[in-house]
Amino acid sequence: LSTKRKKEGDSMELVLLPKATLQQKVPQVSSEAKEPETAEATELKADLAKLNQIIEARGKIIDLAEKKLEGQEVETQLLEDEAKGVTLEESKTTLISQFDVYFEKLKKVDKLQQDVLEGIDAKNEAWKKSVSSNPKMAARSEFFGKLNVGLEAHESLATNLVQGLRFYGDVMSEYLNPLRQQVRDFVVAREHEKKMYMDQITRAIASQTGTDTKKPQGPPGGAPGGMYGYQEGTPP
């Protein structure tokens, strides 16, 4: 990522510029410097206008076919044909044949559109060659090409970064999840061990306290035979 970022650094800096700053950097072609429209440009505009007319014509043909279909009572016609002994396939063929005129028109429109598109491709190449001879236009094309490279580099880096984060996240999860479980098990075991030791200490203290309370006590006033339990006149 770092290598690609350095390689496309200049182009990517354009992408990060504010819109107003970026517009100021676009090479401009003044109206005085513009050359008269070339023949290639005129032909290209004519073909583009023709293409729009073809698209509109296709839409109108489809609309007419839909309206005709809405006016058809297909279920009624199928039932009538069935009563006359006409098979379902024959009825379908008859119904579809009513739209043959629209199908033919659409085929012609498609053929005409294909021819226009081929002409547009050829005339567009000729127009680009004529435009590239203008230094200002060449500079604009170069600028937008550089901007496009920066945008593609930015999108590529962003995609690679997301994929990398997802990859390392998955890899770390394979190690962290077992480790997290081990830590939890360790904590539970230590808590259990602590409780067990506390219970043992509590029982030991209770047992020791019970033993002290059961020790025999001497009679009130001291032990018999004097302070140390010896009778008077008896050798120790």
C-alpha positions as MATLAB code, in Angstrom:
seq = 'LSTKRKKEGDSMELVLLPKATLQQKVPQVSSEAKEPETAEATELKADLAKLNQIIEARGKIIDLAEKKLEGQEVETQLLEDEAKGVTLEESKTTLISQFDVYFEKLKKVDKLQQDVLEGIDAKNEAWKKSVSSNPKMAARSEFFGKLNVGLEAHESLATNLVQGLRFYGDVMSEYLNPLRQQVRDFVVAREHEKKMYMDQITRAIASQTGTDTKKPQGPPGGAPGGMYGYQEGTPP';
ca = [
       0.000    0.000    0.000;
       2.815    2.383    0.880;
       4.640    1.667   -2.384;
       1.532    2.248   -4.494;
       0.723    5.391   -2.537;
       4.177    6.821   -3.296;
       4.005    5.781   -6.940;
       0.672    7.495   -7.563;
       1.212   10.284   -5.029;
       0.917   13.192   -7.477;
      -2.245   11.850   -9.078;
      -3.861   11.028   -5.747;
      -3.159   14.518   -4.427;
      -5.424   15.868   -7.183;
      -8.279   13.659   -5.984;
      -7.955   15.046   -2.443;
      -8.091   18.702   -3.519;
     -11.228   20.761   -2.818;
     -13.558   21.148   -5.798;
     -12.851   24.862   -6.235;
      -9.069   24.326   -6.200;
      -9.356   21.437   -8.633;
     -11.405   23.511  -11.073;
      -8.747   26.220  -11.019;
      -6.084   23.675  -11.971;
      -7.958   22.443  -15.067;
      -6.270   23.834  -18.211;
      -8.724   26.233  -19.819;
      -9.338   26.956  -23.489;
     -10.508   30.499  -24.077;
     -13.291   31.153  -26.556;
     -10.835   33.185  -28.696;
      -8.405   30.290  -28.836;
     -11.030   27.780  -29.885;
     -10.800   26.661  -33.475;
     -13.872   26.406  -35.738;
     -15.804   23.165  -35.445;
     -14.213   20.447  -37.541;
     -16.031   18.306  -40.068;
     -15.491   15.284  -37.828;
     -17.230   17.041  -34.928;
     -20.176   18.045  -37.136;
     -20.643   14.485  -38.406;
     -20.327   13.088  -34.904;
     -23.022   15.437  -33.590;
     -25.310   14.464  -36.460;
     -24.890   10.751  -35.696;
     -25.525   11.322  -31.989;
     -28.745   13.188  -32.812;
     -29.758   10.331  -35.125;
     -29.081    7.850  -32.312;
     -31.413    9.768  -29.996;
     -34.134    9.661  -32.656;
     -33.704    5.887  -32.978;
     -34.019    5.416  -29.213;
     -37.208    7.497  -29.169;
     -38.628    5.542  -32.109;
     -38.027    2.227  -30.344;
     -39.914    3.486  -27.299;
     -42.884    4.570  -29.424;
     -43.048    1.188  -31.168;
     -43.073   -0.633  -27.830;
     -45.797    1.685  -26.518;
     -47.995    0.957  -29.554;
     -47.501   -2.788  -29.108;
     -48.429   -2.561  -25.423;
     -51.596   -0.611  -26.190;
     -52.645   -3.204  -28.776;
     -52.027   -5.963  -26.241;
     -54.143   -4.179  -23.632;
     -57.029   -4.049  -26.089;
     -56.889   -7.781  -26.689;
     -59.209  -10.101  -24.739;
     -56.808  -13.013  -24.842;
     -58.718  -15.327  -22.492;
     -61.985  -14.835  -24.368;
     -60.304  -15.467  -27.706;
     -58.645  -18.636  -26.400;
     -61.966  -19.948  -25.122;
     -63.669  -19.196  -28.446;
     -60.876  -20.956  -30.351;
     -61.148  -23.942  -28.030;
     -64.890  -24.131  -28.691;
     -64.171  -24.106  -32.436;
     -61.681  -26.952  -32.024;
     -58.589  -24.809  -32.533;
     -55.559  -26.066  -30.634;
     -53.783  -23.924  -28.075;
     -50.609  -23.728  -30.187;
     -52.569  -22.493  -33.190;
     -54.290  -19.855  -31.059;
     -50.944  -18.664  -29.688;
     -49.507  -18.444  -33.194;
     -52.472  -16.371  -34.368;
     -52.233  -14.005  -31.408;
     -48.495  -13.467  -31.786;
     -48.778  -12.923  -35.539;
     -50.826   -9.790  -34.837;
     -47.636   -8.212  -33.455;
     -45.398   -9.199  -36.394;
     -45.506   -5.637  -37.730;
     -44.045   -4.308  -34.486;
     -41.368   -7.009  -34.419;
     -40.336   -6.067  -37.957;
     -40.113   -2.389  -37.037;
     -37.996   -3.177  -33.995;
     -35.626   -5.272  -36.116;
     -35.182   -2.394  -38.558;
     -34.587    0.020  -35.701;
     -31.974   -2.300  -34.149;
     -30.174   -2.649  -37.485;
     -30.194    1.110  -37.991;
     -28.903    1.675  -34.452;
     -26.050   -0.771  -34.963;
     -24.994    1.010  -38.167;
     -25.116    4.405  -36.428;
     -23.081    3.133  -33.459;
     -20.384    1.778  -35.769;
     -20.262    5.144  -37.528;
     -20.053    6.959  -34.197;
     -17.072    4.851  -33.103;
     -15.166    5.636  -36.297;
     -16.034    9.343  -36.284;
     -15.220    9.631  -32.593;
     -11.699    8.340  -33.235;
     -11.274   10.848  -36.070;
     -12.576   13.645  -33.832;
     -10.162   12.746  -31.024;
      -7.245   12.896  -33.457;
      -8.308   16.316  -34.693;
      -8.746   17.598  -31.134;
      -5.386   16.251  -29.959;
      -3.648   18.623  -32.388;
      -4.754   21.552  -30.205;
      -2.123   21.987  -27.428;
      -4.665   23.330  -24.930;
      -7.043   20.448  -25.528;
      -4.137   18.020  -25.245;
      -3.231   19.546  -21.886;
      -6.828   19.191  -20.683;
      -6.929   15.572  -21.793;
      -3.651   14.888  -20.013;
      -4.931   16.551  -16.831;
      -8.154   14.537  -16.748;
      -6.194   11.392  -17.541;
      -3.968   12.080  -14.536;
      -7.036   12.738  -12.392;
      -8.557    9.457  -13.514;
      -5.348    7.590  -12.627;
      -5.416    9.116   -9.149;
      -9.053    8.140   -8.663;
      -8.398    4.567   -9.756;
      -5.367    4.391   -7.442;
      -7.437    5.725   -4.532;
     -10.217    3.176   -5.116;
      -7.664    0.375   -5.487;
      -5.894    1.321   -2.257;
      -9.182    1.594   -0.372;
     -10.270   -1.839   -1.626;
      -6.909   -3.406   -0.772;
      -6.952   -1.815    2.670;
     -10.406   -3.183    3.461;
      -9.396   -6.633    2.220;
      -6.204   -6.503    4.274;
      -8.020   -5.466    7.438;
     -10.568   -8.224    6.925;
      -7.800  -10.783    6.328;
      -5.773   -9.864    9.402;
      -8.943   -9.568   11.451;
      -9.868  -13.140   10.512;
      -6.335  -14.370   11.186;
      -6.141  -12.655   14.577;
      -9.555  -14.032   15.489;
      -8.229  -17.549   14.980;
      -5.597  -16.856   17.646;
      -7.437  -14.431   19.903;
     -10.651  -16.404   20.314;
      -8.919  -19.521   21.728;
      -6.690  -17.296   23.873;
      -9.730  -15.409   25.179;
     -11.370  -18.726   26.090;
      -8.210  -19.930   27.820;
      -8.076  -16.745   29.875;
     -11.717  -17.160   30.852;
     -11.118  -20.771   31.849;
      -8.069  -19.720   33.864;
     -10.041  -17.018   35.682;
     -12.886  -19.432   36.468;
     -10.421  -22.034   37.730;
      -8.632  -19.526   39.958;
     -11.958  -18.276   41.333;
     -12.974  -21.844   42.120;
      -9.587  -22.524   43.706;
      -9.845  -19.345   45.764;
     -13.306  -20.340   47.011;
     -12.060  -23.804   47.883;
      -9.117  -22.427   49.893;
     -11.345  -19.913   51.660;
     -13.721  -22.710   52.636;
     -10.808  -24.755   54.005;
      -9.480  -21.792   55.992;
     -12.955  -21.056   57.351;
     -13.412  -24.683   58.464;
      -9.962  -24.746   60.042;
     -10.655  -21.577   62.028;
     -14.030  -22.904   63.112;
     -12.492  -26.204   64.174;
      -9.728  -24.482   66.139;
     -12.236  -22.248   67.903;
     -14.361  -25.250   68.873;
     -11.331  -27.075   70.377;
     -10.387  -24.102   72.591;
     -13.868  -23.864   74.052;
     -13.791  -27.569   75.088;
     -10.576  -27.347   77.217;
     -11.215  -28.288   80.943;
     -11.378  -25.393   83.369;
     -10.073  -25.456   86.976;
     -12.390  -24.916   89.881;
     -13.083  -21.396   91.055;
     -10.488  -20.050   93.385;
      -7.529  -21.945   91.904;
      -6.333  -25.522   91.429;
      -6.555  -27.983   94.360;
      -3.509  -28.294   96.605;
      -2.284  -24.826   95.957;
      -1.475  -22.771   93.018;
       0.318  -25.484   91.068;
      -1.855  -28.426   92.126;
       0.449  -29.851   94.789;
      -0.844  -30.808   98.239;
       0.811  -29.283  101.199;
       3.595  -31.472  102.547;
       3.897  -33.527   99.394;
       7.203  -33.290   97.608;
       6.880  -31.970   94.093;
];
